[in-house]
Amino acid sequence: MFTGIIENQAEVMSINQNGSNVDFVFESALATELKIDQSLSHNGVCLTVTGITENTYTVTAIQETLQRTNLGQLEPSQFVNLERCLPANGRLDGHIVQGHVDCVGTIDEIHDLDGSWMIFISHPTEAGLTVTKGSVCLNGVSLTVVDSFPDAFSVAIIPYTWEHTNLSKLAPGDNVNIEFDILGKYMKKMSVSLPLIK
């Protein structure tokens, strides 16, 4: 489990096709603290560490992951947001994040508000739902929804998050990984499956 509080960023060093899978080699200051078989969130996608060197590590994304997320669009020298799993005695500073991306959304607008940034994101209507002041995970970052629509939402970004994540590198038209709030997903499923009370 993750919390959506980004610890670091990792730079894509190489991308290697391995059958229908892709092996990513990342460089990060966290590399020396990792271990084989450890789960690590990359832009909100939970991947397993399969190899480690002095300052790089390797993870593998299978075809399902590449099709459902924006990892298949990564190129060398780009950066991803990193978060290690929440320790059992850790603080839940963001919200409950599983590292299971629901869909890829599209950046529609970014507004510089002279001290914060407002980002508008659209997504397939059936992919999930947001609520105003609820939580959503964008490229692995735990954020609060400002405005909510059936197929879109907006989030406000504070300077610290802007400077320490790859959200500042986004532009209109870019794709981002979205994980909707797990509680909202259960509620949505319950509302569909429960019989109407007359």
TANORPE-V494248 format. One record per backbone hydrogen bond with DSSP energy under -0.5 kcal/mol. CO is the residue of the C=O (numbers start at 1). NH is the residue of the N-H. If there is no record, write none. Layout:
# TANORPE-V494248
CO;NH / CO;NH
This chain:
# TANORPE-V494248
1;86 / 2;97 / 3;95 / 4;6 / 4;142 / 8;82 / 10;80 / 11;13 / 11;27 / 12;77 / 14;25 / 16;23 / 18;21 / 21;18 / 22;24 / 22;61 / 23;16 / 24;26 / 24;59 / 25;13 / 25;14 / 26;57 / 27;11 / 28;31 / 30;33 / 30;34 / 31;34 / 35;38 / 38;49 / 39;85 / 40;47 / 41;43 / 41;83 / 42;45 / 43;140 / 44;46 / 45;42 / 45;47 / 47;40 / 48;60 / 49;37 / 51;58 / 55;28 / 56;53 / 57;26 / 58;50 / 58;51 / 59;24 / 60;62 / 61;22 / 62;66 / 63;67 / 64;68 / 65;69 / 70;73 / 71;74 / 75;78 / 78;12 / 80;10 / 81;43 / 82;7 / 82;8 / 83;41 / 87;90 / 91;93 / 96;182 / 97;2 / 99;46 / 99;101 / 103;105 / 103;178 / 105;176 / 106;108 / 106;122 / 107;173 / 109;120 / 111;113 / 111;118 / 115;159 / 116;113 / 117;119 / 117;157 / 118;111 / 119;155 / 120;108 / 120;109 / 121;153 / 122;106 / 124;127 / 124;128 / 125;128 / 131;134 / 134;145 / 135;181 / 136;138 / 136;143 / 137;139 / 137;179 / 138;141 / 139;44 / 140;142 / 141;138 / 143;136 / 144;156 / 145;133 / 147;154 / 149;152 / 151;123 / 152;149 / 153;121 / 154;146 / 155;119 / 157;117 / 158;162 / 159;163 / 160;164 / 161;165 / 162;168 / 165;168 / 166;169 / 167;170 / 171;174 / 174;107 / 176;105 / 177;139 / 178;102 / 178;103 / 179;137 / 181;185 / 182;186 / 183;187 / 184;188 / 185;189 / 186;190 / 187;191 / 188;192 / 189;193 / 190;194 / 196;198
